[in-house]
C-alpha cells in the first residue's frame, strides 16, 4: 500500500476553508445542549462538482452544517414603554426588511418611519435573522423606535401563539383547489345545506353572501369550525378541507334568530356531498358523490277551488314518471299506421278426441292390465296391529342409543389419548426448557460478557464466602478459625482478581469491536433504490478518504510486519502528519519517533506493546477529529447530534453528563433519573452483587402469561427486575406460600384472582405444578385454609404500601383510558404472543 498516496488524500489543501460553527439546539425550550463543532469540508470547484453531485441524493452534503432550528422567536421591546413586549416567530432566513414591513403593518406605522436596533446599533435591511447573535435559547430581542417620535403601542397587537405559528409554517401544504364545497350545518334548526365558493374568497365575503340570501345583517352571522370561530380575514384555503375539497362549517346567529330557509330555496333541497367507501379490487376506495334534487315536472291535470277559503287544489300525479314511448308521436300519425289490408283464408285446425276402448283407429294393449280381487274390510285398529309400528320404533331407538354410546366412548378415548399425549409433550418441553436454561447459565458463568453476567459471578463468590464463614464458625475454635478466615480471604481475593482481569479483557475486546464498527460505518458507501427497484451505491470523496484512513489504521495495528517495514511505515506517517499543525499530530509524531528509536535499539514486540497501543489510540482520535480528517465523520456526527436532539435527555448527578433515558436504570420506586448505568457500576454504594437471573426469568414468565391473556394494560410490563426481587425476597421470603419450596428455578408468580390483571397486590408465589392447579380455581378464598388466605392478604397489603406510587399511576391510566393510546398495534400484539410450548423458556 502506498502510504504517501494514502496520507496525501487527507491533507488539507490551501484552497480549503475551515470554519467552525457552534450549533445550539433548543430541546423542549427547557434544556440547552451545545453541539460539537462542525467543519465545512473542502469545496470542489468547476465542472467536476456539477458532474459529481448533479444526480443521486447524497446524504454527505458539502454544505456547511447549520442549526436544525428553522424558525426564531423575535421579541420586540420599546425603550419608551418598558412594560410593553410583543413576540413573533420568523424563519431564520428572513431579512430585517421583511420583519420591519410586518411590524409596521401590525403597529399601523409607516415603514420608512420605523427603526429597529439591537444593542444601540441600527440593523441593516439586508441582515438575516440567522446572522444575528441570539441568546442561549436561540431567541432574539430587538428594540423598536420611530424616527419622528411617533407614538405606538406594542400591547395593542393581538397576542398569537408562536408555537402554533411555527407548526403551521412547517406543515405540508395542501393541494390547492379552485372551488371548495362548504356544508353549512344549522344546529338549532337541525338542517344542512351545501354551497360552493371559490377557494380564494374570504370569510366575511361568505357572510355577506349568506346575509343577502337570508335577508339578515352579515355582522349577526357567526361561522364555527369545531369550537373556534372563523376570522373574517381568513381565506377558504386556510380551512382544513379534505382531499375532495369539502369542509363542514356550523352557522349560528348572535341573537339566536332563526333563518328563513325558504328564501334560500323554494323548498328544502337534497343537495349534499357525501364520501362513499366502495370496494375496489382488494382495497377500499373513497369516492366523492354529489346528490342533486331534480324532481320531474308534473303535468297539470285540472283541479277545483274552495269557494269559502279560496284555496285551489290540483289533481295529484304519480311520482314515478312514465316510460318514454319507443315510437315518437309524429310517427303514429302516418298513412300506413291508420290503414290496414284484410284478407280472407279458410284453415282447418286440429282437435283431440278421446276413447275408452279399442276401435279401428286406436289400439290399446292389455299386457300390463291387472285383475284386482276385493278382500275383507280391515279396520284402523286392525291395521295398526298388523303394521306394529311401536315394535319397530323401539328397535330403531335402541340401536340408535347404542350407536350414540359407542360414539361417546370413542370420543372420550380419543380425548384421553390426546390429553395424555399433550401432557407428555408438555413434560418434554419443560424438561428441554430447563436443560436449555441450565446450559445458558453455565455458558454465561463460564464466558461472561455483560454486566449482568459479571454480577452473577460476583454473587456466586459472595454466596460461597458466606457459606464458608458459616462452616468455619461452626466447626473450628478461636485459633484455627483465624487461620481458616485468613485462607478464605486469600481465596476470595484471588477469585475477585481473576474475575476482574477477565472483565478488563472483555472490555478491551468490546472496545476493539466498537473501533472496527466505527471505521466500517464511516467507510460504508451511500445506497438507495432507483426507479427500477435496483440498489444503487455511491462513494463520495469523503468515503474514499475514510476507506484509506481505515486501511492506514489497519496496517498500523498489524503485528506480522518485520522491523524494516515497520520503520518505513512510521517514517512515512511522520512526514505525512507534519502537514497538520495540531497538538494531536505533534503528539503522534513524538510517539512515532520514540517507537523508531526503540526499534533501532532492537526492542521486541512485547516491550513495545503499550507504546503501540497509545499510538493506535492517538491515530484513532486523529481519525475522529473533524478538524483533521477532511470531514469524513461529518455525517456520522450529524446523525449522532440528531439522535441526541430527538431523544429525551437527562443529567447524571454523578458524572454530570447529559445522556439519553435508555442509559439510566429504571424501577417503579424512582422519582427521577439520577445516576446512569456506568456510574452505578462504578459506585460501590449503588452496586449490589445480586444474581438477577432467576428474577428476570420470573418476570418474563409473568409477561408471557399476560400477553397470552391479551392483558396489555397489566403492570407486569412496567415492573423491572429489582421490583420482582423485592416482591420475591422481601414480601414472600423466597419460598412457596403452599409447600415452602425455596428452589428459585421452580418458583413462579401467578395471579391470586385469575379473572383480574396481574399486579404486586394480586400475585401468588408458588411452584410450577402448584401454579397449574391454582389457575383452575375460580374462588381461591373458598378453597384454601383461612390461615393461608390471611397470610396472602397481608402480603398484598404490604405490596400496596410499598408500591403506592404505582397504584396511583395505574389508577390514572386506567380511568382516563390512556393505556389505549400507548399500547402496541394489533400486528405487534400477534407477534408478541408466545406459543404455549415456550412457557418455561
C-alpha atoms as one frame of an Amber mdcrd trajectory, in Angstrom:
protein
   0.000   0.000   0.000   1.336   3.436  -0.957   1.471   5.329   2.337   2.338
   8.681   0.693  -0.701   8.366  -1.537  -2.866   7.345   1.403  -1.828  10.219
   3.658  -1.891  12.815   0.867  -5.607  12.287   0.374  -6.354  13.680   3.837
  -4.014  16.688   3.691  -5.865  19.993   3.872  -5.421  21.965   0.652  -4.625
  25.612   0.570  -7.943  26.411  -1.057  -9.898  24.651   1.674 -11.583  26.965
   4.143 -12.059  25.529   7.616 -14.665  27.219   9.705 -16.309  26.165  12.898
 -19.970  26.668  13.544 -21.170  26.131  17.052 -24.750  24.875  16.785 -27.046
  25.358  19.705 -30.269  23.414  19.734 -33.363  24.127  21.812 -34.761  20.880
  23.209 -38.249  21.370  24.572 -37.480  25.076  25.263 -36.127  23.840  28.614
 -32.617  22.386  28.193 -29.664  23.655  26.241 -27.152  21.421  24.567 -24.067
  22.736  22.888 -23.320  20.547  19.895 -19.735  19.711  18.918 -18.235  21.976
  16.300 -18.882  21.021  12.705 -16.468  21.990   9.996 -17.010  22.933   6.440
 -15.447  20.405   4.083 -13.376  21.280   1.069 -15.483  22.520  -1.828 -14.911
  21.159  -5.322 -14.954  23.867  -7.915 -15.889  23.852 -11.583 -17.487  21.215
 -13.741 -16.167  18.433 -11.538 -18.574  19.302  -8.751 -21.506  19.516 -11.155
 -20.775  16.154 -12.721 -20.283  14.544  -9.352 -23.292  15.888  -7.489 -25.865
  16.520 -10.196 -27.614  13.155  -9.646 -28.102  10.715  -6.757 -29.425  12.032
  -3.430 -26.235  12.010  -1.357 -26.595  12.370   2.401 -22.996  13.614   2.756
 -23.537  17.150   1.557 -20.608  19.519   1.358 -22.606  22.481   2.557 -21.916
  23.837   5.998 -23.962  22.187   8.704 -26.447  24.645  10.106 -28.536  24.653
  13.238 -31.596  22.416  12.851 -33.880  25.192  14.223 -35.684  26.588  11.170
 -37.526  29.423  12.985 -36.544  32.061  15.523 -38.637  33.725  18.230 -38.149
  37.509  17.972 -39.169  39.675  20.959 -39.795  43.377  20.217 -39.317  45.906
  23.043 -39.917  49.640  23.186 -37.468  51.625  25.382 -40.105  54.359  25.607
 -42.581  51.838  27.075 -40.547  49.208  29.003 -43.602  47.210  30.070 -44.802
  46.570  26.506 -43.439  43.477  24.741 -44.519  41.661  21.568 -43.179  38.279
  20.370 -43.495  36.694  16.936 -41.931  33.722  15.124 -39.985  34.291  11.875
 -37.970  31.936   9.642 -34.248  32.166  10.346 -33.502  33.225   6.760 -35.836
  36.264   6.929 -34.170  39.659   6.228 -34.727  42.605   8.542 -36.556  44.349
   5.670 -39.462  41.887   5.802 -39.506  41.891   9.632 -39.736  45.666   9.571
 -42.519  45.582   6.964 -44.553  43.054   9.024 -44.161  45.052  12.246 -45.164
  48.317  10.553 -48.430  46.720   9.374 -49.204  45.442  12.874 -48.433  48.826
  14.509 -50.104  50.877  11.722 -46.895  52.902  11.398 -45.111  53.933   8.213
 -42.384  51.534   7.153 -39.899  54.326   6.478 -40.566  55.856   9.917 -39.818
  52.598  11.806 -36.307  51.926  13.168 -35.072  48.552  14.520 -31.943  48.397
  16.705 -30.007  45.827  18.724 -27.517  46.838  21.383 -27.986  50.519  20.342
 -26.960  49.676  16.750 -29.352  50.167  13.836 -29.985  46.987  11.880 -29.457
  46.903   8.137 -32.382  45.815   5.988 -30.291  43.135   4.252 -29.237  41.483
   7.528 -30.676  37.987   8.088 -32.017  36.819  11.448 -29.653  33.832  11.357
 -26.638  36.194  11.160 -27.597  37.984  14.375 -26.304  36.890  17.767 -29.041
  35.138  19.732 -29.332  34.270  23.407 -28.731  30.816  24.938 -32.123  29.555
  23.761 -31.745  30.854  20.209 -34.129  33.843  20.679 -33.622  37.454  19.563
 -34.507  40.728  21.319 -34.906  43.837  19.103 -35.612  47.423  20.207 -38.220
  49.439  18.271 -38.038  53.223  17.671 -39.690  55.762  15.388 -37.690  58.465
  13.628 -40.113  61.329  14.374 -41.049  60.015  17.884 -44.451  58.867  16.678
 -46.484  57.182  19.412 -47.146  53.438  19.090 -48.163  50.630  21.439 -46.842
  47.090  21.246 -49.530  45.887  23.646 -52.241  46.766  21.109 -51.065  43.973
  18.804 -53.168  40.812  19.407 -51.235  38.022  21.034 -50.556  34.981  18.897
 -49.253  31.567  19.808 -45.755  31.350  18.298 -45.802  27.577  18.703 -48.980
  27.290  16.612 -47.485  29.649  14.031 -44.272  27.612  13.921 -46.149  24.361
  13.460 -48.409  25.928  10.843 -45.369  27.166   8.897 -43.696  23.773   8.721
 -46.860  21.790   7.983 -47.008  20.328   4.457 -49.008  22.402   2.022 -52.342
  21.011   0.914 -53.300  20.666  -2.714 -54.852  23.908  -3.926 -58.367  23.525
  -5.348 -60.173  26.118  -7.494 -63.516  25.624  -5.711 -64.394  24.367  -2.226
 -67.788  22.943  -1.239 -68.914  24.067   2.233 -71.567  22.140   4.154 -73.357
  24.624   6.441 -74.978  22.988   9.458 -77.605  24.901  11.480 -77.801  23.116
  14.828 -80.824  24.979  16.192 -82.938  24.201  13.092 -81.444  20.695  12.552
 -80.793  21.174   8.856 -77.855  21.257   6.454 -77.296  22.883   3.075 -74.306
  22.994   0.734 -72.877  25.836  -1.307 -69.748  26.077  -3.445 -67.337  29.051
  -3.328 -64.046  29.994  -4.910 -61.053  28.909  -2.823 -59.576  32.426  -2.508
 -62.748  34.017  -1.141 -62.695  35.422   2.414 -64.959  34.524   5.339 -66.514
  37.989   5.502 -67.468  37.734   1.812 -69.228  34.423   2.532 -71.104  36.103
   5.396 -72.222  38.893   3.079 -73.395  36.345   0.513 -75.404  34.421   3.121
 -76.761  37.648   4.598 -78.069  38.633   1.160 -79.742  35.243   0.751 -81.367
  35.175   4.206 -82.087  38.940   4.314 -80.205  39.476   7.609 -77.266  41.589
   8.762 -73.910  39.958   7.966 -72.473  41.056  11.348 -75.143  38.903  13.008
 -73.802  35.682  11.400 -71.110  33.523  13.062 -69.219  30.662  11.392 -67.699
  27.982  13.636 -65.117  25.338  12.754 -65.106  22.817  15.609 -65.090  25.008
  18.739 -63.255  28.016  17.235 -64.758  30.982  15.404 -63.544  31.651  11.859
 -61.945  35.062  11.450 -63.290  37.430   8.798 -59.934  37.846   7.031 -59.363
  34.086   6.747 -59.486  32.539   3.279 -61.107  29.227   2.404 -57.671  27.822
   1.551 -56.775  28.063   5.268 -59.614  25.712   6.239 -58.919  22.069   6.955
 -60.769  20.640   3.966 -60.397  17.057   2.797 -58.810  15.889  -0.419 -62.152
  16.208  -2.249 -62.474  19.902  -1.396 -65.259  19.554   1.198 -65.348  21.418
   4.534 -68.000  21.342   7.257 -68.890  24.641   8.985 -71.517  25.422  11.617
 -73.695  28.522  11.025 -75.025  30.486  14.039 -76.626  33.847  14.704 -75.633
  36.105  17.577 -79.248  36.779  18.631 -80.324  33.127  18.087 -82.641  34.236
  15.313 -83.973  31.503  13.044 -83.024  31.730   9.403 -85.746  31.518   6.777
 -84.566  28.755   4.503 -87.449  29.407   2.110 -85.565  32.488   0.978 -82.575
  30.307   0.131 -84.561  27.714  -1.860 -88.222  27.416  -2.748 -88.193  24.085
  -0.936 -85.650  22.239   1.177 -83.190  20.741  -1.323 -81.468  17.454  -1.026
 -78.223  18.781  -2.452 -75.347  17.294  -0.497 -71.832  15.953  -0.964 -71.096
  12.562   0.522 -67.913  10.468   0.758 -68.839   6.857  -0.063 -66.460   3.922
   0.525 -66.791   1.228  -2.147 -64.765  -1.974  -2.664 -62.210  -1.595  -5.440
 -60.493  -4.922  -6.027 -58.705  -5.983  -2.838 -58.791  -2.473  -1.348 -61.408
   0.128  -0.404 -61.718   3.333  -2.388 -63.412   6.528  -1.215 -65.488   8.273
  -3.916 -66.976  11.746  -3.690 -70.722  11.634  -4.543 -72.766  14.803  -5.063
 -76.551  14.497  -4.703 -78.872  16.732  -6.739 -82.619  17.227  -6.252 -84.180
  17.174  -9.722 -87.896  16.288  -9.392 -89.876  15.674 -12.546 -92.121  18.350
 -13.967 -95.641  17.145 -13.242 -98.320  17.954 -15.814-101.421  19.902 -14.932
-104.429  17.576 -14.608-107.022  20.116 -13.512-108.482  20.630 -10.059-111.046
  22.555  -8.079-111.347  25.629  -5.877-112.786  26.042  -2.395-115.230  28.945
  -2.723-115.170  29.633   1.026-111.394  29.743   1.588-110.198  30.447  -1.940
-107.659  27.561  -1.813-107.017  25.904  -5.187-106.456  22.138  -5.204-104.811
  20.295  -8.106-105.274  16.684  -9.037-102.295  14.561  -7.944 -99.874  12.996
 -10.399 -97.880   9.838  -9.843 -94.349  10.309  -8.519 -92.905   7.810 -10.986
 -92.561   9.329 -14.469 -93.992   7.435 -17.414 -91.629   5.473 -19.572 -90.774
   7.198 -22.838 -92.581   5.700 -25.804 -90.479   3.720 -28.230 -92.226   5.243
 -31.250 -92.297   9.006 -31.274 -95.788  10.580 -31.596 -95.062  12.075 -35.026
 -94.571   8.567 -36.444 -98.000   7.427 -35.231 -99.955   9.784 -37.488 -98.741
   8.387 -40.816-100.974   6.853 -43.521 -99.564   3.329 -43.141-100.428   3.300
 -39.462-104.060   4.384 -39.879-104.938   1.980 -42.780-104.739  -1.825 -42.939
-105.295  -4.535 -45.582-107.600  -7.515 -44.842-107.508 -10.972 -46.484-109.867
 -13.960 -46.136-108.486 -17.539 -45.830-110.049 -20.879 -44.900-107.989 -23.006
 -42.449-108.606 -26.481 -40.887-107.436 -26.686 -37.260-106.551 -29.951 -35.413
-108.594 -31.049 -32.419-108.309 -34.025 -29.973-110.847 -36.837 -29.420-110.779
 -39.415 -26.566-111.923 -43.088 -26.353-112.149 -45.782 -23.637-111.931 -48.917
 -25.728-110.207 -50.296 -28.720-111.600 -49.469 -32.108-110.435 -49.375 -35.670
-108.424 -46.191 -35.242-106.949 -46.861 -31.768-105.027 -49.881 -30.437-104.775
 -50.252 -26.644-102.522 -53.131 -25.382-103.642 -55.189 -22.339-100.292 -56.689
 -21.351 -99.936 -54.577 -18.222-103.519 -54.926 -17.058-104.136 -56.314 -13.530
-107.117 -58.154 -12.181-107.931 -56.903  -8.653-109.911 -59.076  -6.282-111.596
 -57.367  -3.283-110.610 -58.538   0.241-112.208 -58.390   3.648-112.624 -54.927
   5.116-109.871 -54.040   7.641-110.452 -51.531  10.428-107.931 -48.930  11.610
-107.125 -50.791  14.842-106.566 -53.989  12.899-104.241 -52.150  10.512-102.191
 -50.735  13.445-101.990 -54.163  14.980-100.818 -55.656  11.665 -98.170 -52.984
  10.996 -96.836 -52.995  14.614 -95.076 -49.611  14.356 -94.253 -49.384  18.076
 -92.121 -52.522  17.981 -90.046 -51.348  15.052 -89.669 -47.863  16.564 -88.351
 -49.420  19.779 -85.806 -51.452  17.840 -84.616 -48.377  15.944 -84.331 -46.281
  19.126 -82.383 -48.998  20.946 -79.936 -49.324  18.047 -79.532 -45.550  17.780
 -78.842 -45.165  21.540 -76.271 -47.927  21.319 -74.623 -46.153  18.393 -74.560
 -42.850  20.317 -72.996 -44.509  23.361 -70.281 -46.105  21.232 -69.542 -42.707
  19.643 -69.250 -41.073  23.085 -66.919 -43.787  24.345 -64.787 -43.430  21.228
 -64.634 -39.622  21.643 -63.739 -40.000  25.334 -60.980 -42.416  24.428 -59.582
 -40.078  21.780 -59.756 -37.121  24.149 -57.968 -39.126  26.839 -55.243 -40.119
  24.386 -54.857 -36.523  23.219 -54.648 -35.283  26.794 -52.032 -37.888  27.715
 -50.069 -37.031  24.581 -50.312 -33.323  25.363 -49.167 -33.888  28.959 -46.195
 -35.921  27.776 -45.354 -33.235  25.233 -45.556 -30.510  27.895 -43.324 -32.515
  30.231 -40.809 -33.000  27.432 -40.845 -29.301  26.575 -40.477 -28.353  30.241
 -37.532 -30.700  30.579 -35.878 -29.335  27.425 -36.534 -25.749  28.524 -34.931
 -26.437  31.889 -31.926 -28.025  30.186 -31.553 -25.025  27.889 -31.829 -22.673
  30.839 -29.149 -24.521  32.806 -26.939 -24.716  29.725 -27.307 -20.983  29.142
 -26.478 -20.229  32.796 -23.394 -22.424  32.554 -22.236 -20.625  29.401 -22.769
 -17.171  30.930 -20.878 -18.187  34.065 -18.019 -19.646  32.039 -17.813 -16.908
  29.395 -19.359 -13.734  30.863 -19.854 -10.802  28.505 -22.311  -8.351  30.068
 -22.533  -6.620  33.423 -25.325  -8.951  34.459 -23.054 -11.940  33.816 -20.295
 -10.474  35.994 -22.854  -9.620  38.691 -23.804 -13.287  38.626 -20.158 -14.300
  39.167 -19.723 -11.794  41.995 -22.932 -13.096  43.585 -21.605 -16.674  43.370
 -18.386 -15.596  45.122 -20.401 -13.798  47.792 -22.623 -16.841  48.437 -19.557
 -19.094  48.606 -17.889 -16.733  51.088 -20.913 -16.655  53.419 -21.214 -20.447
  53.265 -17.531 -20.839  54.146 -17.861 -18.347  57.009 -20.788 -20.326  58.421
 -18.859 -23.588  58.062 -15.721 -22.219  59.731 -17.713 -20.645  62.569 -19.484
 -23.945  63.216 -16.510 -26.348  63.107 -13.438 -24.527  64.440 -12.359 -22.803
  67.625 -10.642 -19.455  68.040  -7.100 -20.237  66.819  -7.881 -22.426  63.802
 -10.786 -20.152  62.977  -8.431 -17.196  62.430  -6.224 -19.296  60.156  -9.209
 -20.513  58.181 -10.502 -16.959  57.807  -7.088 -15.854  56.529  -7.076 -18.621
  53.920 -10.660 -17.738  52.990  -9.670 -14.104  52.471  -6.788 -15.101  50.185
  -9.068 -17.327  48.135 -11.685 -14.589  47.841  -9.107 -12.025  46.722  -7.752
 -14.463  44.128 -11.244 -15.158  42.768 -12.096 -11.463  42.559  -8.763 -10.748
  40.868  -9.431 -13.415  38.221 -12.936 -12.076  37.572 -11.677  -8.508  37.322
  -8.856  -9.440  34.926 -11.303 -11.277  32.704 -13.664  -8.285  32.834 -10.857
  -5.979  31.705 -10.113  -8.343  28.830 -13.776  -8.399  27.773 -13.918  -4.612
  27.940 -10.823  -4.390  25.735 -12.388  -6.754  23.199 -15.579  -4.680  23.164
 -13.510  -1.533  22.599 -11.817  -3.097  19.569 -15.191  -4.154  18.195 -16.518
  -0.599  18.601 -13.474   0.849  16.830 -13.861  -1.597  13.958 -17.571  -0.817
  13.713 -16.806   2.924  13.660 -14.328   2.552  10.784 -16.762   0.358   8.862
 -19.553   2.886   9.328 -17.653   5.924   8.030 -16.330   3.969   5.008 -19.698
   2.491   4.019 -20.964   3.840   0.646 -24.248   5.727   0.297 -27.009   3.454
  -1.028 -30.563   3.983  -2.276 -33.066   2.301  -4.556 -33.579   3.627  -8.064
 -36.802   3.907 -10.018 -36.415   0.374 -11.367 -36.050  -1.000  -7.836 -32.335
  -1.766  -8.166 -29.889  -0.918  -5.388 -27.578   1.993  -6.255 -24.405   2.722
  -4.273 -22.192   5.805  -4.454 -18.767   6.504  -2.981 -18.110  10.174  -2.340
 -14.704  11.754  -1.815 -15.163  11.577   1.956 -15.989   7.875   1.790 -12.869
   7.179  -0.271 -10.744   9.126   2.210 -12.378   7.265   5.091 -11.585   3.919
   3.459  -7.934   4.920   3.037  -7.772   6.039   6.670  -9.210   2.682   7.661
  -6.539   0.851   5.636  -3.862   3.045   7.234  -5.094   2.240  10.743  -5.322
  -1.494   9.986  -1.795  -1.509   8.571  -0.505   0.265  11.679  -2.003  -2.258
  14.123  -0.657  -5.237  12.167   1.677  -7.476  14.145   3.178  -9.571  11.321
   5.479  -6.850   9.889   9.261  -7.048  10.133  11.400  -4.254  11.554  12.335
  -2.569   8.255   8.755  -2.413   7.008   7.637  -1.092  10.385  10.251   1.673
  10.396   9.373   2.628   6.820   5.686   2.840   7.740   6.432   5.001  10.795
   8.633   7.396   8.816   6.010   7.812   6.089   3.328   8.525   8.678   5.600
  11.038  10.403   6.221  13.088   7.237   2.536  12.910   6.311   1.394  14.195
   9.720   3.747  17.181   9.596   1.252  18.841   7.220  -1.292  19.194  10.075
  -0.474  21.979  12.565  -2.288  20.481  15.547  -1.220  19.349  19.008  -2.590
  15.851  18.359  -0.461  15.397  15.242   2.581  16.674  17.150   1.943  14.119
  19.894   1.640  11.303  17.328   4.914  12.386  15.660   6.681  12.327  19.040
   5.398   8.822  19.759   6.411   7.634  16.276   9.965   8.932  16.830  10.080
   7.123  20.146   8.989   3.837  18.577  11.582   4.228  15.784  14.319   4.756
  18.359  13.242   1.667  20.287  13.096  -0.406  17.100  16.616   0.687  16.198
  17.712  -0.443  19.663  16.187  -3.853  18.840  13.364  -3.852  21.370  10.966
  -6.745  20.941   7.223  -6.518  20.305   6.319  -7.288  23.905   8.266  -4.267
  25.137   6.624  -2.002  22.538   3.077  -3.221  23.181   1.909  -0.358  25.413
   3.578   2.282  23.242   1.857   0.933  20.138  -1.471   0.898  21.959  -1.008
   4.557  22.798  -0.077   5.433  19.206  -3.071   3.465  17.870  -5.390   5.343
  20.240  -3.971   8.688  19.085  -4.329   7.715  15.412  -7.948   6.714  16.022
  -8.554  10.031  17.779  -6.965  11.732  14.768  -9.487   9.984  12.508 -12.384
  11.012  14.765 -11.318  14.684  14.924 -13.374  16.587  12.369 -10.732  19.337
  12.050  -8.119  16.897  10.720  -9.978  14.162   8.825 -11.297  16.328   5.932
 -14.901  15.825   7.017 -15.108  12.022   6.796 -17.024  11.847  10.102 -19.256
  14.815   9.374 -22.374  12.815   8.534 -21.895  10.487  11.497 -21.592  13.469
  13.839 -24.771  14.911  12.337 -26.639  11.635  12.881 -25.411  11.430  16.480
 -26.456  15.029  17.078 -29.921  14.442  15.626 -30.292  11.331  17.766 -29.466
  13.371  20.871 -31.831  16.119  19.727 -34.821  13.860  19.114 -34.339  11.764
  22.274 -35.243  12.549  25.876 -32.106  13.695  27.712 -31.386  13.742  31.439
 -28.439  14.852  33.577 -26.475  12.311  35.596 -25.761  13.773  39.029 -22.550
  11.776  39.436 -20.683  12.227  36.141 -22.561  15.481  35.224 -23.162  14.322
  31.656 -26.368  14.627  29.644 -27.452  11.189  28.411 -30.474   9.501  26.867
 -33.118   7.974  29.096 -32.114   4.494  27.884 -28.777   4.810  29.716 -30.423
   5.074  33.158 -31.553   2.271  35.450 -35.324   2.027  35.920 -37.522   0.897
  38.786 -41.052   1.705  39.899 -39.979   3.431  43.127 -37.782   6.062  41.478
 -38.937   9.680  41.246 -36.491  10.759  38.516 -33.356   9.895  36.566 -30.414
  10.448  38.924 -27.471   8.098  38.223 -26.663   6.450  34.878 -25.691   2.810
  34.431 -21.948   3.486  34.168 -21.842   5.500  37.377 -23.992   2.960  39.225
 -21.463   0.254  38.258 -18.532   2.366  39.466 -20.227   3.435  42.707 -19.863
   0.767  45.388 -22.900   2.052  47.323 -25.137   1.760  44.259 -23.772  -1.599
  43.092 -25.268  -4.743  44.607 -23.916  -8.202  43.821 -27.238  -9.977  43.352
 -27.869 -12.667  40.777 -30.861 -11.244  38.905 -31.123 -14.204  36.509 -33.922
 -16.115  38.342 -35.887 -12.907  38.989 -35.543 -11.890  35.338 -36.854 -15.341
  34.381 -39.854 -14.968  36.733 -40.660 -11.512  35.288 -40.540 -12.784  31.708
 -42.781 -15.722  32.608 -45.359 -13.316  34.077 -45.191 -11.080  30.992 -45.643
 -14.054  28.663 -48.716 -15.167  30.587 -50.212 -11.645  30.470 -49.606 -11.372
  26.730 -51.226 -14.761  26.211 -54.297 -13.483  28.086 -54.322 -10.263  25.951
 -53.906  -8.102  29.078 -51.829  -5.317  27.539 -52.520  -2.882  30.413 -51.080
  -5.162  33.083 -48.496  -3.758  35.497 -46.213  -6.692  34.681 -44.941  -4.701
  31.682 -43.973  -1.773  33.953 -42.087  -3.609  36.692 -38.335  -4.207  36.472
 -36.061  -6.960  37.752 -35.348  -5.142  41.023 -39.079  -4.888  41.710 -39.523
  -8.653  41.234 -36.518  -9.190  43.531 -38.212  -7.056  46.197 -41.525  -8.919
  45.834 -39.967 -12.393  45.951 -37.241 -11.712  48.528 -38.812  -9.183  50.895
 -42.536  -9.950  50.692 -42.692 -13.717  50.021 -39.267 -14.559  51.577 -38.126
 -16.601  48.528 -40.243 -19.698  49.147 -43.577 -21.065  48.008 -46.615 -19.988
  50.010 -48.036 -23.545  49.923 -45.160 -26.045  50.037 -42.372 -23.773  51.383
 -40.205 -24.746  48.371 -37.139 -22.464  48.148 -35.794 -23.594  44.750 -35.714
 -20.417  42.638 -35.797 -22.388  39.387 -39.229 -23.821  40.322 -40.912 -20.679
  41.706 -43.420 -18.623  39.701 -45.525 -15.523  40.396 -49.058 -16.219  39.164
 -52.363 -14.421  39.703 -54.188 -14.799  43.008 -57.557 -13.957  41.411 -57.414
 -15.430  37.926 -60.054 -13.087  36.448 -58.107  -9.904  37.430 -54.960  -8.408
  35.898 -51.632  -9.328  37.443 -50.208  -6.803  39.902 -47.977  -6.868  43.020
 -51.172  -6.968  45.119 -52.699  -9.745  43.013 -49.857 -12.293  42.857 -49.144
 -15.670  44.453 -45.652 -17.231  44.760 -45.920 -20.990  44.136 -44.126 -23.709
  42.203 -44.885 -24.677  38.608 -47.122 -27.637  39.496 -48.933 -25.642  42.175
 -49.483 -22.811  39.680 -51.159 -25.159  37.189 -53.614 -26.315  39.859 -54.189
 -22.807  41.244 -55.096 -21.281  37.859 -58.076 -23.654  37.644 -59.686 -22.169
  40.789 -62.369 -19.518  40.448 -62.645 -18.663  44.166 -59.325 -19.296  45.982
 -60.685 -17.933  49.309 -63.203 -20.755  49.429 -60.627 -23.475  48.692 -57.529
 -22.612  50.739 -57.255 -22.620  54.501 -58.215 -19.473  56.370 -54.685 -19.064
  57.739 -53.151 -19.193  54.233 -55.736 -16.733  52.891 -54.990 -14.308  55.731
 -51.255 -14.669  55.051 -51.707 -13.903  51.346 -53.895 -10.881  52.107 -51.206
  -9.497  54.427 -48.631  -9.877  51.636 -50.922  -7.968  49.289 -51.338  -5.145
  51.833 -47.549  -4.861  52.146 -47.285  -4.735  48.353 -49.839  -1.907  48.196
 -47.902   0.014  50.837 -44.555  -0.383  49.034 -45.908   0.266  45.529 -48.192
   3.172  46.436 -46.848   5.322  43.590 -47.546   2.520  41.119 -51.157   2.269
  42.377 -51.850   5.937  41.662 -50.275   5.734  38.201 -52.258   2.599  37.345
 -55.497   4.216  38.541 -54.874   7.362  36.499 -54.020   5.479  33.298 -56.886
   3.000  33.681 -59.622   5.530  34.466 -58.514   8.025  31.814 -58.118   5.370
  29.116 -54.526   6.402  28.324 -53.500   2.738  28.163 -55.215   2.514  24.770
 -53.099   5.396  23.453 -49.732   3.818  24.348 -50.479   0.168  23.649 -48.783
  -1.585  20.739 -50.597  -2.092  17.386 -52.553  -5.240  16.679 -49.803  -6.657
  14.470 -47.289  -6.288  17.287 -49.742  -7.997  19.652 -49.893 -11.058  17.413
 -46.127 -11.236  17.124 -45.687 -10.668  20.840 -47.791 -13.675  21.841 -45.533
 -16.627  22.534 -46.573 -20.163  21.877 -47.641 -22.344  24.783 -44.614 -24.543
  24.201 -42.311 -21.716  25.366 -43.804 -21.315  28.824 -40.653 -22.227  30.722
 -38.040 -20.885  28.345
